[in-house]
Amino acid sequence: MVLIWLQDQSNSLRPWPAIVALALTLSWLPADAQVFGERGLFNRNKREPGLTSDQIGVPSPKAGRVEALKGREISFEIAADSKTPGATVEFLIRTFPSAGKIVSMVSKPSERNKAVVTYFADPSSGATSDTFAFAVRYRGGRYSAAVRYDIDLVNHKAEIVVTGGLDFGEVMIGEESLREIVVANSGEATFSRQLIVSAPWHILSPSDGKLEIGPGTRRAIKVAFRPEKSGVTSYVLGFNRSRRGSTKLEGIGRPSFELVNQELELVLNEEANQREGELILVNRSSKPIRVITAASARLEGSLKEDYLLAPGKETLIPVSLPRPDLAPFDGAVQFLTKAGDSQTAKVVSSVAPGRIELTVQNALSAEVINFGKVQGGRSVERQITVSNIGGLPVPLEFHIPEPFRLLNQPSSTLTPMSSVDLSLGLYPTQKFRGPVDVLMKVSANGQSISTRLLGNVIKPEGMATTSGSEWPSVTSPLKGLRLSSGIPRPSLVEPAPSRGSAEEALSDVSLEPLIEQLNEDSEMDSQKGEPLSEEFAAEMTAPSELAAPTMKVRKVQESLRRPEDLSLFSVESNEITIGWTAPRDSEKCTFEVEVLGMFFAEGGVGPVAMWMPHEAVEMERVGRLLKGRILDLSPATSYAIRVFMVDENGRSSAASEVIEVGTSASMDWTYIYLALIVFGLICLAYGIYRLTKNRDREVYETECADI
């Protein structure tokens, strides 16, 4: 019985040890622990006797950040600034996390101002971050403001190891070099990254640049190096932030073609009269290269738009300035490829030197000028042009042997890109016969142009030389005579009939008295000038020079050149304007104009044509060019005009060429006046008619009104 009673008693006492252990555990918890709605165990909140909340104070919570791996728990500390590390600080969660949960929060025993939080990240969440907020207080005091604590959510980490570096070596521009980068993932998570590189680097594999590597696997990435310019190029390709997670790419770009002469000076090509040069391009690659040109505006005309360079060979590129361009030049020519390779050459050129060029009118070449046949004592002229085709002025020098002469003297200096027209004449003497072949030289600035001058002097027409004298005889009708008081008027041996011409009336006039008198005059004036040679006297009496007798006897000086280039400027009813060129060194000389007139000779023969000096002449001179305005002429009349040059001693040159011109008809005002009178009478009659008609209408209207 006793044993049964003890067994019953022991069964009834079994729950008591557990109850005692629970009581002891609860007694050890702080009275204000975070249980029972913050009221502590059995609502035993205690406060320090005699202290208010303001006196207790408020600790300051600290914000922070931590990284958590999804699907795993992580423990971390949160803290607050307190009076002392041993001061008891109570922590309160104000805002709970959304992408995970707080498993527990326990005060740190050794540091009562800190708490250990255990957090679990939801593995199914797609969030990459989470957050919660907490507040703190001292025991018995009030809570502080809540602060935020951030949690970065990550998946399982991937450990990436890549090739340390790649050297692509030397690559020509326009070509490429390929290399591979090995990427290994030793982590527990899949690695995914979008690879982005910049030129001249290119990702070939994967083609879209998106890299994915599973845990414990590796992959090769194919990279191409395509240089766009010469020189060293490098690039760092990073996969993650670790030192083993990036690789350095290096390469050297080399030009695909080379410009041998980086600077070119253009040289004058005298035959083409333009400045030229050549650029040399070398293709260093193994395939043809097409280059595009870009140059200064003054060089564009000599260059093509593009050139094709053969592999491993030189290509000559001609460069030139256009022919009219003579100024200094400083420019450039650039050659480019579609791949971006470019080479630039500097092109310079000094101003083109002055150079002369000789041309002959109506001739294919200036090497020979043939004047053809010319009669002794006569002359023939040819026009030549001297041009300066260079960029600098040049001094001109002429060497012209006799019997050729330069009729107009140009300026001593010829400006760039200008020309001067010159007249070159062949003037043989009366006695000279046969061919003429001399060499004319035109020099300028060290340059000399030689031209052969050819001619053939023949006997003048109408002249015959007697055996006993050098004077020619007249074999054709006489064209003119010089008459004065000192020379007896030649008698007309056989007067021509009234219907005959003046030439027939003078055809038998003897020249002996005239020649004797001319010789006497030359002897009298031997101290004032040179005597008149028989050759020049024959030239003056030659039928090609004289058109009729002259009323004024002139003292002819053989050395004086006659006026040249007699030409017509304008014609009116009572005046004619002519122009001519004066010989050189004729500034102190005067000029006289003679007009051919008609007179009746003695014995009733006539009318006879005679040259008469014309006084009513207004002259204007500019240099060697003269213009004469011949006044007091008759309208609708034909005139023959010639000009003499007279020196200070009264000696005359030979007569100039004869110019024939007719004045215009004067306006007849008789019919104009008559037409005006008739028109006035018509207007007067019409006015009277209008007045009469208007007056009759008024009377009629008045009579009607009275009725």
C-alpha positions, 0 to 999 in steps of 0.5 A: 500500500505504501508503495502504491501511495508513493507512486501516486504522489510521484505522478502528481508531482511531475509537472512541478519541476517544469513550472519551477523552471518557467518561473525562474526563466521569466524572473531573469527577463528584463521587466520592460522587455519587448513582450506583451505590447511593450508593457514588460513582464506582468506589466512591470515597467519600472522607471527610475524614481524621481526622473522625467522622460526629458531628464532621461534623454533620447539616444540617436539610432545609426543608419546602415547598409548590408548585403544579403544573399537571397534564400539565406539568413544573415545576421548583422548589428544595428547600433545607437549613439548612447551616453556610454556603451554600457547604457541600456538602449531598447530597440524598436522596429518601426517599419518591417522589410518587404522582400524578406523578414526579420527572424529575431532581434536581440540586444548584444550582451556586452554592448547594450547600445547594439542589437543583433538582427537576423534577416532572411531574404525571400529567394523568390523575390525579384527585388534587388534591395530591401529596407526597414526602419527602427527607433531607440530609447533609454529604459523609461524614456521616450523613443527617438525618430526612426532611421532607415537601414538598407539591405542589398539583395543579391543572388548567389555570387559568381566568381569570374577569372579572365585572361590577364591581357591580349597583345594584337601586335601591329595591324595595318589600317583597314585590316584586322587581327583576331584574338580570344579571351577566356572567361571562367566562372568559379562561383555559385551563380550564373554570370550575365553581362552585356559587353560594350567596347569602342572602336577600334575594338569589336566583339565578334562572339557573342555577336550581340555582346551578351555574355552568360556563363553558368557556375563552374563553366568557361567561355571564349570571347572573340575580339577583333582589332581594326585600327583606324589610325596609326600608333599604339591603342589600348583598352581595358575590358572589365567583367567585375570589380575584382583584379582578376575580372578584367583584361587589357587589350593592346594593339599598334596601328600601321598606315596601309599606304605611305606618302614618300615626300611629305613636302613638295615644291612645284617647279616651273615647266618652261614648255608648258609655262606652269609649275608642276611636281609629283607626289609618291604613294606606296601601298604597303598592304597586300591588296589594292587600296582606293584613296580619295583626294582633298586639296587646296582649291588652286590644286584641285584642277590637276588632281583626280577624285580618287586613285587606285594604289597597286599592292606593294608598288609606287604610284606617282600623283602629278600635281600642278598649278593652272597656267594663269596662276603665277602667284606664290602658293602654300597649300596641302594635299590629303589622301584618305581611305574609307577605313579612315587612314589618311596622309597629308603632303605640304605643297609650296611654290614660289612666284613664277619668274618673268619670262618673255614670249615672242609671237608674229601676227599671221604666222605659225612660228616666231623663229623666222620672219619673212618680209618677202620682196621689197623694192630698194628704197621702199619699206615693208613692216610686220607686227610682232608681240612680246609677252611676259608670261611670268609673275615678275616684271622683266627688262627688255633689250632688242638687238636688230641689225640693219636694214631692219628697224624697230618702229616703236620703242616699248617701255624698258620694263614689261609687267607680269602677264602683259604684252606689247605690240611692236612694228618691225620694218625692213628699210633697204637703201636705194642701191641695195639689191639681193637677199637679206638674212640677219638674226634679231635677239630679244633679251629679258632677265637672262632669257634670249629669243633669237629670230631670223629676219629674211627679205629680198630687195629688188629693183624699184618698179619704173626705175632704170639705171643708165651706164653713165649715171646712178640716177634713175630715169623716169619710165612712167608718167610723173606723179608730182613735182616740187615748184618754187620761185628758185626753180624755173617752172617746167614748160609743157612741151606738148600741151595735152588736148582739153579732154586729156588728163593731168598726167598726160600733160606732164608726161613729157616734162624734163626733170633736169632743171629740178634735179640741178636746183635740188643739188644747188640747194643741198650745197647751199645748206651743207653747213646746216645739214647733210647734203642731199644724196643722189640716191635720196633725190631719186627716191623723192622723184620716184613715181611711187612716192610722188602723186603730183607736183607740189606748190612748196619746195622743201629742203629734204633731209635724208636722215629724217624719217617720215611720219608713219601709220597714217590713218583715218579717224573721222569724217564730216561734211567740212572736216577730216580727222587723221592720225599718224605716228611720229618718228623717235626723237621728234619732240622738237619737230613740227608736222605739215599737212598737204592736200592735193588740189586742182589748178590750171597750168600756163597755156590753158592746160588743165586742170593740173593736180598739185599738192598744197599745204593746208593751214587750217589744221588743229593738231594734238600730240600724245607721246609719239601719237599725233592727231590732226583735224583738217578744217575748211573742207568742201562737202561731198569732195574727195581728198588726198592727204599726206604729212611731212615732218619739219625739223628746227632748221626747216628741213623736211622728211620724205612724205608719208603715205597718201590717204584718200578720203571723201567728206560727207554731204552737208545737210540741205536745210532748204527742204527742212525749212519748207517742210516746217513752214508747210506744217505750221500753216496746216496747224494754223488752219486747223486751229482756225477751224476749231475756233470757228466750229466751237463758236457756231455751237454756242450761238446755236445753243443760245438761240434754242434757249431763247425759243 
